[in-house]
Amino acid sequence: MSEVETPRIGVFVCHCGHNIAGVVDVDKVAEVAEDMPYVVFSTHEMFMCADSGQELIRQKIKEHNLNRVVVASCSPRMHEPTFRRVVEEADLNRYLFEQVNLREHVSWCHMRQPVEATEKAIDLVRMSVARAAKLEALPIKKVEVTPRTLVVGSGIAGLTAALDIADRGFEVVIVEKDKVLGGAVAKWTHLFPSDQIGEQVIEPLIDRIMRHEKIEVVRDSKVVNFEGYIGNFEVTIQNNPTGAERTYKVGTVIVATGFEPFRPIGYYGYGESPDVVTLAELQEMPRQYELFKPSDGKPVKKIAFIGCVGSREPGTKGHEHCSRHCCSAVAKAASDLRQRCDEVLVLYQDIRTYGRGHEEMHRLARGRNVIYSKFPPDQKPQVTIRKGKVRLNWFDVLSEDHLQFEPDLLVLASAMVPPSDIEETANLFSLTRSADGFFNPEHIKLAPLTTHTAGIMIAGAAQAAKNAHESAIDASGAAAKAVGLMARGKVEIESTVAQVIPELCSTCYTCVSACPYGAISIDKDAKPQAARVTEAKCHGCGTCAGGCPSSAIVMLHSTDDQILAMVEAYLCTPQEVTGGNA
Protein backbone atom coordinates (compact mmCIF):
# COMPACT_ATOMS: atom_id res chain seq x y z
CA MET A 1 0.00 0.00 0.00
CA SER A 2 1.13 3.50 -0.74
CA GLU A 3 1.21 6.18 1.96
CA VAL A 4 -1.95 7.76 0.54
CA GLU A 5 -3.83 4.46 0.58
CA THR A 6 -2.82 3.43 4.07
CA PRO A 7 -5.99 2.83 6.11
CA ARG A 8 -6.49 4.83 9.28
CA ILE A 9 -9.22 3.03 11.18
CA GLY A 10 -11.27 4.26 14.13
CA VAL A 11 -13.07 1.70 16.33
CA PHE A 12 -16.09 2.79 18.40
CA VAL A 13 -17.55 0.22 20.81
CA CYS A 14 -21.10 0.83 22.08
CA HIS A 15 -22.40 -0.16 25.53
CA CYS A 16 -26.00 0.02 24.26
CA GLY A 17 -26.90 0.77 27.86
CA HIS A 18 -26.64 -2.63 29.53
CA ASN A 19 -27.63 -4.56 26.40
CA ILE A 20 -23.98 -5.10 25.43
CA ALA A 21 -21.96 -3.82 28.39
CA GLY A 22 -23.99 -5.96 30.80
CA VAL A 23 -22.31 -9.04 29.31
CA VAL A 24 -19.33 -7.94 27.22
CA ASP A 25 -16.29 -6.20 28.72
CA VAL A 26 -16.48 -3.28 26.32
CA ASP A 27 -13.46 -1.57 27.89
CA LYS A 28 -11.33 -4.63 27.10
CA VAL A 29 -12.70 -4.86 23.55
CA ALA A 30 -11.79 -1.22 22.88
CA GLU A 31 -8.36 -1.69 24.47
CA VAL A 32 -7.51 -4.78 22.40
CA ALA A 33 -8.75 -3.03 19.25
CA GLU A 34 -6.11 -0.30 19.73
CA ASP A 35 -3.40 -2.82 18.77
CA MET A 36 -5.17 -4.17 15.70
CA PRO A 37 -3.69 -3.45 12.25
CA TYR A 38 -4.27 0.10 10.96
CA VAL A 39 -6.30 1.13 14.03
CA VAL A 40 -5.25 4.63 15.09
CA PHE A 41 -8.07 5.31 17.53
CA SER A 42 -10.34 3.14 19.69
CA THR A 43 -12.88 3.99 22.38
CA HIS A 44 -16.17 2.95 23.94
CA GLU A 45 -19.30 4.99 24.60
CA MET A 46 -22.63 4.44 26.37
CA PHE A 47 -24.79 5.00 23.25
CA MET A 48 -23.04 5.42 19.90
CA CYS A 49 -26.38 6.10 18.17
CA ALA A 50 -27.19 9.01 20.51
CA ASP A 51 -26.37 12.58 19.50
CA SER A 52 -23.29 12.54 21.76
CA GLY A 53 -22.04 9.30 20.21
CA GLN A 54 -22.55 10.58 16.69
CA GLU A 55 -20.72 13.81 17.49
CA LEU A 56 -17.84 11.80 18.96
CA ILE A 57 -17.46 9.90 15.67
CA ARG A 58 -17.46 13.11 13.65
CA GLN A 59 -14.89 14.71 15.94
CA LYS A 60 -12.50 11.76 15.93
CA ILE A 61 -12.66 11.37 12.15
CA LYS A 62 -11.31 14.91 11.80
CA GLU A 63 -8.98 14.79 14.80
CA HIS A 64 -7.24 11.55 13.76
CA ASN A 65 -7.70 11.88 10.01
CA LEU A 66 -9.64 8.59 9.96
CA ASN A 67 -10.47 7.12 6.57
CA ARG A 68 -12.28 4.02 7.86
CA VAL A 69 -14.78 3.71 10.73
CA VAL A 70 -15.83 0.55 12.59
CA VAL A 71 -18.76 0.75 15.02
CA ALA A 72 -19.36 -2.28 17.26
CA SER A 73 -22.95 -1.97 18.44
CA CYS A 74 -26.35 -3.40 17.50
CA SER A 75 -27.69 -4.84 14.26
CA PRO A 76 -26.82 -2.97 11.04
CA ARG A 77 -30.49 -3.37 10.17
CA MET A 78 -31.27 -0.87 12.90
CA HIS A 79 -28.56 1.77 12.72
CA GLU A 80 -26.36 1.28 9.64
CA PRO A 81 -28.13 4.17 7.85
CA THR A 82 -27.58 6.33 10.95
CA PHE A 83 -23.83 5.74 11.09
CA ARG A 84 -23.40 6.01 7.32
CA ARG A 85 -24.97 9.44 7.51
CA VAL A 86 -22.65 10.38 10.39
CA VAL A 87 -19.45 9.50 8.50
CA GLU A 88 -20.73 11.35 5.44
CA GLU A 89 -21.24 14.45 7.56
CA ALA A 90 -17.53 14.16 8.38
CA ASP A 91 -16.69 14.06 4.63
CA LEU A 92 -16.06 10.31 4.54
CA ASN A 93 -17.61 8.05 1.90
CA ARG A 94 -20.48 6.08 3.45
CA TYR A 95 -19.06 2.79 2.16
CA LEU A 96 -15.91 3.23 4.23
CA PHE A 97 -18.00 2.42 7.30
CA GLU A 98 -18.28 -1.07 8.83
CA GLN A 99 -20.66 -2.19 11.60
CA VAL A 100 -20.20 -5.11 14.00
CA ASN A 101 -23.26 -6.65 15.65
CA LEU A 102 -22.28 -7.19 19.29
CA ARG A 103 -25.82 -7.11 20.64
CA GLU A 104 -27.75 -9.79 18.73
CA HIS A 105 -24.67 -11.86 17.81
CA VAL A 106 -22.89 -11.72 21.17
CA SER A 107 -24.44 -10.31 24.34
CA TRP A 108 -28.03 -11.41 23.78
CA CYS A 109 -27.14 -14.97 22.80
CA HIS A 110 -24.29 -15.44 25.33
CA MET A 111 -25.65 -13.51 28.30
CA ARG A 112 -24.52 -16.15 30.80
CA GLN A 113 -21.02 -16.45 29.34
CA PRO A 114 -19.38 -13.04 29.83
CA VAL A 115 -15.78 -14.24 29.39
CA GLU A 116 -16.51 -16.18 26.20
CA ALA A 117 -18.77 -13.38 24.95
CA THR A 118 -15.96 -10.85 25.35
CA GLU A 119 -13.55 -13.08 23.43
CA LYS A 120 -16.11 -13.50 20.65
CA ALA A 121 -16.65 -9.74 20.55
CA ILE A 122 -12.90 -9.19 20.16
CA ASP A 123 -12.80 -11.74 17.32
CA LEU A 124 -15.69 -10.05 15.52
CA VAL A 125 -14.13 -6.62 15.88
CA ARG A 126 -10.79 -7.97 14.61
CA MET A 127 -12.52 -9.44 11.57
CA SER A 128 -14.37 -6.22 10.84
CA VAL A 129 -11.19 -4.16 11.20
CA ALA A 130 -9.53 -6.44 8.64
CA ARG A 131 -12.49 -6.00 6.29
CA ALA A 132 -12.52 -2.24 6.85
CA ALA A 133 -8.90 -2.02 5.70
CA LYS A 134 -10.01 -3.47 2.35
CA LEU A 135 -13.09 -1.28 1.87
CA GLU A 136 -13.26 1.02 -1.13
CA ALA A 137 -15.24 4.21 -1.67
CA LEU A 138 -18.21 3.69 -3.97
CA PRO A 139 -20.04 6.36 -5.98
CA ILE A 140 -23.45 7.60 -4.84
CA LYS A 141 -25.91 6.94 -7.67
CA LYS A 142 -29.27 8.57 -8.40
CA VAL A 143 -32.20 7.78 -10.71
CA GLU A 144 -35.16 9.82 -11.96
CA VAL A 145 -38.55 9.32 -10.24
CA THR A 146 -41.81 8.97 -12.16
CA PRO A 147 -44.25 11.38 -10.42
CA ARG A 148 -47.09 8.86 -10.06
CA THR A 149 -48.09 6.52 -7.20
CA LEU A 150 -49.86 3.18 -7.33
CA VAL A 151 -52.19 2.58 -4.36
CA VAL A 152 -53.22 -1.05 -3.91
CA GLY A 153 -56.50 -1.24 -2.02
CA SER A 154 -59.33 1.25 -1.52
CA GLY A 155 -60.17 0.93 2.16
CA ILE A 156 -59.87 3.91 4.47
CA ALA A 157 -56.06 3.70 4.30
CA GLY A 158 -55.89 3.53 0.49
CA LEU A 159 -58.39 6.33 -0.04
CA THR A 160 -56.72 8.62 2.50
CA ALA A 161 -53.27 8.02 1.05
CA ALA A 162 -54.49 8.64 -2.50
CA LEU A 163 -56.14 11.95 -1.59
CA ASP A 164 -53.10 13.16 0.37
CA ILE A 165 -50.84 12.49 -2.60
CA ALA A 166 -53.19 13.87 -5.26
CA ASP A 167 -53.83 17.05 -3.23
CA ARG A 168 -50.10 17.69 -3.44
CA GLY A 169 -50.19 17.62 -7.22
CA PHE A 170 -49.03 14.08 -8.00
CA GLU A 171 -50.90 11.50 -10.05
CA VAL A 172 -52.39 8.42 -8.35
CA VAL A 173 -53.68 5.11 -9.68
CA ILE A 174 -55.91 3.15 -7.28
CA VAL A 175 -56.43 -0.53 -8.00
CA GLU A 176 -59.23 -2.32 -6.15
CA LYS A 177 -60.00 -6.04 -6.52
CA ASP A 178 -63.69 -5.58 -5.57
CA LYS A 179 -66.39 -3.82 -7.58
CA VAL A 180 -66.94 -1.14 -4.94
CA LEU A 181 -64.60 1.11 -3.01
CA GLY A 182 -64.42 1.51 0.76
CA GLY A 183 -63.11 -1.76 2.14
CA ALA A 184 -64.26 -3.01 5.55
CA VAL A 185 -65.19 0.40 6.96
CA ALA A 186 -67.88 0.92 4.32
CA LYS A 187 -69.73 -2.18 5.62
CA TRP A 188 -69.81 -1.21 9.29
CA THR A 189 -72.97 0.24 10.88
CA HIS A 190 -71.03 2.15 13.52
CA LEU A 191 -67.49 3.23 14.24
CA PHE A 192 -66.06 3.84 17.69
CA PRO A 193 -65.60 6.17 19.46
CA SER A 194 -67.34 8.65 17.10
CA ASP A 195 -70.49 6.52 16.66
CA GLN A 196 -70.62 7.24 12.94
CA ILE A 197 -71.93 4.91 10.27
CA GLY A 198 -69.10 3.57 8.10
CA GLU A 199 -70.74 5.06 5.00
CA GLN A 200 -70.71 8.50 6.62
CA VAL A 201 -66.93 8.30 6.84
CA ILE A 202 -66.18 6.60 3.53
CA GLU A 203 -68.67 8.21 1.11
CA PRO A 204 -67.14 11.72 1.29
CA LEU A 205 -63.71 10.22 0.60
CA ILE A 206 -65.01 8.24 -2.37
CA ASP A 207 -66.79 11.32 -3.72
CA ARG A 208 -63.58 13.35 -3.58
CA ILE A 209 -61.63 10.47 -5.15
CA MET A 210 -64.01 10.17 -8.12
CA ARG A 211 -63.95 13.92 -8.77
CA HIS A 212 -60.20 14.40 -8.39
CA GLU A 213 -58.43 15.10 -11.69
CA LYS A 214 -55.18 13.55 -10.45
CA ILE A 215 -56.68 10.19 -9.45
CA GLU A 216 -57.55 7.24 -11.69
CA VAL A 217 -59.58 4.41 -10.15
CA VAL A 218 -59.34 0.88 -11.54
CA ARG A 219 -62.00 -1.36 -9.94
CA ASP A 220 -62.67 -5.08 -10.12
CA SER A 221 -59.03 -5.53 -11.11
CA LYS A 222 -55.75 -6.80 -9.75
CA VAL A 223 -52.02 -6.35 -10.27
CA VAL A 224 -50.66 -9.28 -12.28
CA ASN A 225 -47.12 -8.12 -12.99
CA PHE A 226 -44.74 -5.76 -11.26
CA GLU A 227 -41.23 -4.90 -12.39
CA GLY A 228 -38.65 -2.17 -12.04
CA TYR A 229 -37.01 -0.29 -9.22
CA ILE A 230 -37.59 2.75 -7.00
CA GLY A 231 -38.76 5.68 -9.08
CA ASN A 232 -39.25 3.53 -12.17
CA PHE A 233 -41.75 0.73 -11.57
CA GLU A 234 -43.85 -0.81 -14.32
CA VAL A 235 -47.13 -2.35 -13.19
CA THR A 236 -49.61 -4.39 -15.20
CA ILE A 237 -53.24 -4.35 -14.02
CA GLN A 238 -55.76 -6.92 -15.24
CA ASN A 239 -59.53 -6.48 -15.24
CA ASN A 240 -61.16 -9.46 -13.47
CA PRO A 241 -64.23 -9.97 -15.73
CA THR A 242 -62.65 -9.27 -19.12
CA GLY A 243 -58.99 -10.16 -18.61
CA ALA A 244 -57.98 -6.95 -20.36
CA GLU A 245 -54.59 -5.62 -19.24
CA ARG A 246 -53.14 -2.16 -18.97
CA THR A 247 -49.62 -1.09 -18.00
CA TYR A 248 -48.70 1.93 -15.91
CA LYS A 249 -45.37 3.51 -15.03
CA VAL A 250 -45.20 4.62 -11.41
CA GLY A 251 -42.48 5.95 -9.14
CA THR A 252 -43.80 4.77 -5.78
CA VAL A 253 -46.27 2.21 -4.42
CA ILE A 254 -48.47 2.13 -1.32
CA VAL A 255 -49.81 -1.30 -0.38
CA ALA A 256 -53.02 -0.87 1.62
CA THR A 257 -54.59 -4.29 1.20
CA GLY A 258 -56.22 -4.30 4.64
CA PHE A 259 -57.45 -7.40 6.46
CA GLU A 260 -60.17 -10.02 6.52
CA PRO A 261 -62.28 -10.86 9.58
CA PHE A 262 -61.47 -14.40 10.69
CA ARG A 263 -64.31 -16.86 10.07
CA PRO A 264 -64.12 -18.96 13.24
CA ILE A 265 -65.35 -22.28 11.90
CA GLY A 266 -65.12 -24.77 14.76
CA TYR A 267 -65.16 -22.07 17.47
CA TYR A 268 -68.11 -21.79 19.87
CA GLY A 269 -70.71 -23.24 17.56
CA TYR A 270 -70.00 -20.87 14.68
CA GLY A 271 -71.43 -22.38 11.51
CA GLU A 272 -73.77 -24.64 13.47
CA SER A 273 -76.38 -22.00 14.25
CA PRO A 274 -77.28 -18.76 12.45
CA ASP A 275 -77.56 -17.18 15.90
CA VAL A 276 -73.78 -17.42 16.37
CA VAL A 277 -72.21 -14.55 14.41
CA THR A 278 -68.91 -12.68 14.33
CA LEU A 279 -68.50 -9.09 15.46
CA ALA A 280 -67.90 -8.12 11.81
CA GLU A 281 -71.21 -9.75 10.80
CA LEU A 282 -72.97 -7.91 13.63
CA GLN A 283 -71.45 -4.65 12.34
CA GLU A 284 -72.84 -5.38 8.88
CA MET A 285 -76.42 -5.97 10.03
CA PRO A 286 -78.90 -3.25 9.01
CA ARG A 287 -78.75 -0.24 11.34
CA GLN A 288 -82.06 -0.19 13.20
CA TYR A 289 -83.17 0.26 16.78
CA GLU A 290 -84.24 -3.33 17.41
CA LEU A 291 -81.96 -6.31 16.77
CA PHE A 292 -83.52 -9.51 15.40
CA LYS A 293 -82.37 -13.12 15.57
CA PRO A 294 -81.07 -14.39 12.20
CA SER A 295 -82.76 -17.78 12.79
CA ASP A 296 -86.41 -16.79 13.28
CA GLY A 297 -86.57 -12.98 13.09
CA LYS A 298 -87.62 -12.58 16.73
CA PRO A 299 -86.26 -9.65 18.76
CA VAL A 300 -82.99 -10.26 20.60
CA LYS A 301 -83.50 -9.82 24.34
CA LYS A 302 -80.36 -11.53 25.60
CA ILE A 303 -76.98 -11.21 23.86
CA ALA A 304 -73.49 -12.47 24.70
CA PHE A 305 -70.04 -11.60 23.38
CA ILE A 306 -66.88 -13.71 23.54
CA GLY A 307 -63.53 -11.95 23.09
CA CYS A 308 -60.21 -13.04 21.55
CA VAL A 309 -61.73 -15.57 19.13
CA GLY A 310 -58.84 -16.59 16.91
CA SER A 311 -56.55 -14.03 18.58
CA ARG A 312 -53.85 -14.50 21.22
CA GLU A 313 -53.63 -18.26 20.72
CA PRO A 314 -50.06 -19.35 21.62
CA GLY A 315 -48.74 -21.98 19.25
CA THR A 316 -51.41 -21.40 16.59
CA LYS A 317 -49.69 -19.96 13.53
CA GLY A 318 -51.26 -16.74 12.33
CA HIS A 319 -53.40 -16.38 15.46
CA GLU A 320 -50.92 -15.49 18.17
CA HIS A 321 -51.35 -11.72 17.78
CA CYS A 322 -53.78 -9.40 19.56
CA SER A 323 -56.26 -7.94 17.06
CA ARG A 324 -56.29 -4.68 19.06
CA HIS A 325 -59.67 -3.25 18.01
CA CYS A 326 -61.89 -6.02 19.42
CA CYS A 327 -62.12 -5.03 23.11
CA SER A 328 -63.08 -1.45 22.29
CA ALA A 329 -65.49 -2.52 19.54
CA VAL A 330 -67.18 -5.00 21.88
CA ALA A 331 -67.48 -2.34 24.60
CA LYS A 332 -69.11 0.07 22.13
CA ALA A 333 -71.50 -2.55 20.71
CA ALA A 334 -72.39 -3.92 24.13
CA SER A 335 -73.03 -0.43 25.48
CA ASP A 336 -75.32 0.45 22.57
CA LEU A 337 -77.22 -2.85 22.65
CA ARG A 338 -77.77 -2.71 26.40
CA GLN A 339 -80.34 0.03 25.77
CA ARG A 340 -82.29 -2.34 23.50
CA CYS A 341 -81.74 -5.72 25.18
CA ASP A 342 -82.62 -6.98 28.64
CA GLU A 343 -79.25 -8.64 29.27
CA VAL A 344 -75.82 -8.16 27.71
CA LEU A 345 -72.91 -10.39 28.74
CA VAL A 346 -69.24 -10.08 27.73
CA LEU A 347 -66.93 -13.06 28.32
CA TYR A 348 -63.25 -12.16 28.18
CA GLN A 349 -59.79 -13.40 29.12
CA ASP A 350 -58.35 -9.86 29.23
CA ILE A 351 -59.55 -6.35 28.37
CA ARG A 352 -57.32 -4.05 26.30
CA THR A 353 -59.09 -0.75 25.57
CA TYR A 354 -55.86 1.09 24.80
CA GLY A 355 -56.86 4.03 22.57
CA ARG A 356 -57.93 7.60 23.25
CA GLY A 357 -61.54 7.57 24.45
CA HIS A 358 -61.67 3.76 24.44
CA GLU A 359 -61.48 3.28 28.21
CA GLU A 360 -64.44 5.64 28.54
CA MET A 361 -66.48 3.28 26.31
CA HIS A 362 -65.63 0.41 28.64
CA ARG A 363 -66.74 2.48 31.65
CA LEU A 364 -69.96 3.45 29.86
CA ALA A 365 -70.75 -0.21 29.19
CA ARG A 366 -70.15 -1.02 32.87
CA GLY A 367 -72.32 1.92 33.87
CA ARG A 368 -75.16 0.59 31.72
CA ASN A 369 -74.96 -2.75 33.55
CA VAL A 370 -73.26 -4.74 30.82
CA ILE A 371 -72.02 -7.83 32.64
CA TYR A 372 -68.30 -8.58 32.19
CA SER A 373 -67.13 -12.05 33.21
CA LYS A 374 -63.49 -13.17 33.04
CA PHE A 375 -62.66 -16.76 32.09
CA PRO A 376 -59.23 -18.45 32.41
CA PRO A 377 -57.25 -18.56 29.13
CA ASP A 378 -56.84 -22.32 29.52
CA GLN A 379 -60.56 -22.89 30.19
CA LYS A 380 -62.47 -21.52 27.24
CA PRO A 381 -66.27 -21.21 27.43
CA GLN A 382 -68.24 -24.16 26.14
CA VAL A 383 -71.09 -23.66 23.65
CA THR A 384 -73.80 -26.22 23.00
CA ILE A 385 -76.66 -25.88 20.53
CA ARG A 386 -79.79 -27.88 21.16
CA LYS A 387 -83.13 -27.49 19.40
CA GLY A 388 -81.95 -24.18 17.97
CA LYS A 389 -81.02 -22.72 21.34
CA VAL A 390 -77.48 -21.53 22.17
CA ARG A 391 -76.19 -22.35 25.65
CA LEU A 392 -73.00 -20.99 27.21
CA ASN A 393 -71.10 -22.67 30.05
CA TRP A 394 -67.96 -21.15 31.56
CA PHE A 395 -65.89 -20.73 34.71
CA ASP A 396 -65.95 -17.21 36.14
CA VAL A 397 -62.58 -16.23 37.64
CA LEU A 398 -63.91 -13.64 40.11
CA SER A 399 -66.73 -15.69 41.58
CA GLU A 400 -64.80 -18.95 41.19
CA ASP A 401 -67.97 -20.60 40.01
CA HIS A 402 -69.28 -22.37 36.92
CA LEU A 403 -71.95 -20.27 35.23
CA GLN A 404 -74.51 -20.73 32.46
CA PHE A 405 -76.30 -18.38 30.08
CA GLU A 406 -78.68 -18.84 27.11
CA PRO A 407 -78.35 -15.85 24.77
CA ASP A 408 -80.65 -15.17 21.84
CA LEU A 409 -77.55 -14.09 19.90
CA LEU A 410 -73.89 -15.01 20.48
CA VAL A 411 -71.32 -12.63 18.99
CA LEU A 412 -67.72 -13.76 18.53
CA ALA A 413 -65.10 -10.99 18.45
CA SER A 414 -62.98 -12.74 15.85
CA ALA A 415 -59.44 -11.88 14.83
CA MET A 416 -58.19 -9.58 12.14
CA VAL A 417 -56.22 -11.76 9.73
CA PRO A 418 -54.43 -11.00 6.45
CA PRO A 419 -56.37 -11.25 3.18
CA SER A 420 -56.46 -14.71 1.62
CA ASP A 421 -54.34 -13.52 -1.33
CA ILE A 422 -51.61 -11.89 0.78
CA GLU A 423 -48.99 -14.45 -0.22
CA GLU A 424 -49.55 -13.57 -3.88
CA THR A 425 -49.25 -9.87 -3.05
CA ALA A 426 -46.08 -10.46 -1.03
CA ASN A 427 -44.43 -12.33 -3.92
CA LEU A 428 -45.53 -9.72 -6.45
CA PHE A 429 -44.02 -6.78 -4.57
CA SER A 430 -41.11 -8.68 -2.91
CA LEU A 431 -42.43 -8.01 0.60
CA THR A 432 -41.68 -10.03 3.71
CA ARG A 433 -44.26 -11.08 6.29
CA SER A 434 -44.22 -11.29 10.07
CA ALA A 435 -45.34 -14.23 12.20
CA ASP A 436 -48.94 -12.95 12.21
CA GLY A 437 -48.97 -12.99 8.41
CA PHE A 438 -49.10 -9.23 7.80
CA PHE A 439 -46.38 -7.31 5.94
CA ASN A 440 -43.13 -6.44 7.67
CA PRO A 441 -42.03 -2.80 7.80
CA GLU A 442 -38.43 -1.86 7.13
CA HIS A 443 -38.01 -1.13 10.84
CA ILE A 444 -40.73 -1.46 13.46
CA LYS A 445 -39.72 1.79 15.21
CA LEU A 446 -37.61 3.88 12.85
CA ALA A 447 -39.26 3.02 9.52
CA PRO A 448 -42.74 1.60 10.24
CA LEU A 449 -44.27 2.61 6.89
CA THR A 450 -41.49 1.76 4.43
CA THR A 451 -40.43 -1.75 3.38
CA HIS A 452 -37.17 -3.42 2.42
CA THR A 453 -38.20 -2.94 -1.21
CA ALA A 454 -37.22 0.69 -1.81
CA GLY A 455 -40.11 2.83 -3.03
CA ILE A 456 -42.85 0.57 -1.64
CA MET A 457 -44.75 1.67 1.47
CA ILE A 458 -47.36 -0.15 3.57
CA ALA A 459 -50.30 1.45 5.35
CA GLY A 460 -53.16 0.49 7.62
CA ALA A 461 -54.06 -3.10 8.41
CA ALA A 462 -51.74 -4.35 5.67
CA GLN A 463 -48.99 -3.99 8.29
CA ALA A 464 -50.83 -5.24 11.40
CA ALA A 465 -54.24 -5.43 13.03
CA LYS A 466 -55.43 -1.90 13.78
CA ASN A 467 -58.55 0.25 13.79
CA ALA A 468 -59.77 2.76 11.22
CA HIS A 469 -58.30 5.77 13.05
CA GLU A 470 -54.83 4.22 13.14
CA SER A 471 -55.12 3.15 9.50
CA ALA A 472 -55.89 6.71 8.41
CA ILE A 473 -52.86 8.01 10.33
CA ASP A 474 -50.68 5.36 8.66
CA ALA A 475 -52.04 6.33 5.27
CA SER A 476 -51.09 9.98 5.67
CA GLY A 477 -47.61 8.94 6.80
CA ALA A 478 -47.13 6.60 3.84
CA ALA A 479 -48.41 9.31 1.48
CA ALA A 480 -45.87 11.75 2.92
CA LYS A 481 -43.11 9.20 2.27
CA ALA A 482 -44.24 8.78 -1.35
CA VAL A 483 -44.55 12.53 -1.91
CA GLY A 484 -41.11 13.07 -0.39
CA LEU A 485 -39.58 10.67 -2.92
CA MET A 486 -41.42 12.09 -5.92
CA ALA A 487 -40.82 15.72 -4.96
CA ARG A 488 -37.07 15.21 -5.11
CA GLY A 489 -37.15 14.34 -8.78
CA LYS A 490 -34.22 11.98 -8.25
CA VAL A 491 -33.53 9.38 -5.56
CA GLU A 492 -30.42 7.53 -4.49
CA ILE A 493 -30.02 3.84 -5.21
CA GLU A 494 -27.75 1.39 -3.47
CA SER A 495 -24.18 1.12 -4.78
CA THR A 496 -23.46 -2.29 -3.23
CA VAL A 497 -24.49 -4.17 -6.34
CA ALA A 498 -23.23 -6.97 -8.56
CA GLN A 499 -20.69 -6.17 -11.26
CA VAL A 500 -19.87 -8.43 -14.21
CA ILE A 501 -16.33 -9.00 -15.53
CA PRO A 502 -17.18 -9.45 -19.25
CA GLU A 503 -13.90 -11.22 -20.06
CA LEU A 504 -14.81 -14.08 -17.71
CA CYS A 505 -18.51 -14.38 -18.58
CA SER A 506 -19.48 -17.51 -20.51
CA THR A 507 -23.15 -16.43 -20.96
CA CYS A 508 -24.37 -19.61 -19.29
CA TYR A 509 -27.49 -17.81 -18.00
CA THR A 510 -26.96 -19.14 -14.47
CA CYS A 511 -27.05 -15.63 -13.01
CA VAL A 512 -30.11 -14.69 -15.07
CA SER A 513 -32.16 -17.57 -13.68
CA ALA A 514 -30.75 -17.19 -10.15
CA CYS A 515 -31.48 -13.48 -9.67
CA PRO A 516 -34.70 -13.10 -7.63
CA TYR A 517 -35.13 -9.48 -8.72
CA GLY A 518 -34.79 -9.82 -12.49
CA ALA A 519 -31.78 -7.52 -12.40
CA ILE A 520 -29.54 -9.51 -14.81
CA SER A 521 -29.88 -10.07 -18.53
CA ILE A 522 -27.57 -11.06 -21.36
CA ASP A 523 -26.35 -8.13 -23.42
CA LYS A 524 -26.54 -9.62 -26.92
CA ASP A 525 -25.28 -6.42 -28.53
CA ALA A 526 -21.96 -6.63 -26.70
CA LYS A 527 -18.96 -8.23 -28.39
CA PRO A 528 -18.51 -10.75 -27.00
CA GLN A 529 -21.90 -11.20 -25.40
CA ALA A 530 -21.93 -11.01 -21.60
CA ALA A 531 -24.27 -10.72 -18.63
CA ARG A 532 -25.35 -7.19 -17.74
CA VAL A 533 -26.64 -5.95 -14.36
CA THR A 534 -29.38 -3.32 -14.15
CA GLU A 535 -27.96 -1.72 -11.03
CA ALA A 536 -31.15 0.03 -9.97
CA LYS A 537 -32.89 -3.36 -9.76
CA CYS A 538 -30.03 -5.11 -7.96
CA HIS A 539 -30.51 -5.63 -4.21
CA GLY A 540 -26.95 -6.82 -3.59
CA CYS A 541 -28.05 -10.25 -2.31
CA GLY A 542 -25.07 -12.02 -3.91
CA THR A 543 -27.06 -14.96 -5.29
CA CYS A 544 -25.62 -14.42 -8.78
CA ALA A 545 -22.03 -14.20 -7.54
CA GLY A 546 -22.42 -17.37 -5.51
CA GLY A 547 -23.88 -19.27 -8.46
CA CYS A 548 -21.56 -18.05 -11.23
CA PRO A 549 -19.37 -20.99 -12.33
CA SER A 550 -16.87 -18.65 -13.99
CA SER A 551 -16.36 -16.28 -11.05
CA ALA A 552 -17.34 -13.51 -13.46
CA ILE A 553 -19.45 -11.57 -10.96
CA VAL A 554 -18.07 -9.37 -8.20
CA MET A 555 -20.18 -8.04 -5.35
CA LEU A 556 -19.16 -4.46 -4.68
CA HIS A 557 -18.61 -3.91 -0.96
CA SER A 558 -18.44 -7.71 -0.45
CA THR A 559 -15.49 -8.65 -2.63
CA ASP A 560 -13.49 -11.85 -2.24
CA ASP A 561 -10.59 -9.85 -0.79
CA GLN A 562 -12.80 -8.28 1.85
CA ILE A 563 -14.37 -11.58 2.88
CA LEU A 564 -11.08 -13.50 2.90
CA ALA A 565 -9.50 -10.74 4.99
CA MET A 566 -12.09 -11.46 7.68
CA VAL A 567 -11.44 -15.21 7.52
CA GLU A 568 -7.68 -14.72 7.77
CA ALA A 569 -8.07 -12.25 10.66
CA TYR A 570 -9.93 -14.93 12.61
CA LEU A 571 -7.72 -17.90 11.73
CA CYS A 572 -4.34 -16.16 11.58
CA THR A 573 -4.12 -13.75 14.51
CA PRO A 574 -0.69 -12.19 13.72
CA GLN A 575 -1.53 -9.72 10.97
CA GLU A 576 0.55 -8.44 8.09
CA VAL A 577 1.26 -5.32 10.13
CA THR A 578 1.40 -4.88 13.87
CA GLY A 579 -0.64 -1.68 13.55
CA GLY A 580 -2.02 0.31 16.38
CA ASN A 581 -1.91 4.06 16.98
CA ALA A 582 0.13 4.86 13.87
Salt bridges, closest charged atoms under 4 A:
ASP27 OD1 - HIS44 NE2 2.97
GLU55 OE1 - ARG58 NH2 3.19
GLU63 OE1 - LYS60 NZ 3.12
GLU63 OE2 - HIS64 NE2 3.60
GLU80 OE1 - ARG84 NH2 3.92
GLU88 OE2 - ARG94 NE 2.81
GLU89 OE1 - ARG58 NH1 2.49
GLU89 OE2 - ARG85 NH1 3.08
GLU98 OE1 - ARG131 NE 2.74
GLU104 OE2 - ARG103 NH2 2.82
GLU119 OE2 - LYS28 NZ 3.38
ASP123 OD1 - ARG126 NH1 3.01
GLU144 OE2 - LYS490 NZ 3.91
ASP167 OD2 - ARG208 NH2 2.70
ASP167 OD1 - HIS212 NE2 2.87
GLU171 OE1 - ARG148 NE 2.85
ASP195 OD1 - LYS332 NZ 2.88
ASP207 OD2 - ARG211 NE 3.13
GLU216 OE2 - ARG246 NH1 2.98
GLU234 OE1 - LYS249 NZ 2.86
ASP275 OD2 - LYS293 NZ 3.96
GLU290 OE2 - LYS301 NZ 3.89
ASP296 OD2 - LYS293 NZ 3.68
ASP336 OD2 - LYS332 NZ 2.58
ASP350 OD2 - ARG312 NH2 3.04
ASP350 OD1 - LYS374 NZ 3.30
GLU406 OE2 - ARG391 NH2 2.81
ASP421 OD2 - LYS177 NZ 3.38
GLU423 OE1 - ARG433 NH1 2.33
GLU470 OE2 - ARG324 NH2 2.58
ASP474 OD2 - LYS466 NZ 2.58
GLU492 OE1 - ARG94 NH2 2.89
GLU494 OE2 - ARG84 NH1 3.65
GLU535 OE1 - LYS141 NZ 2.24
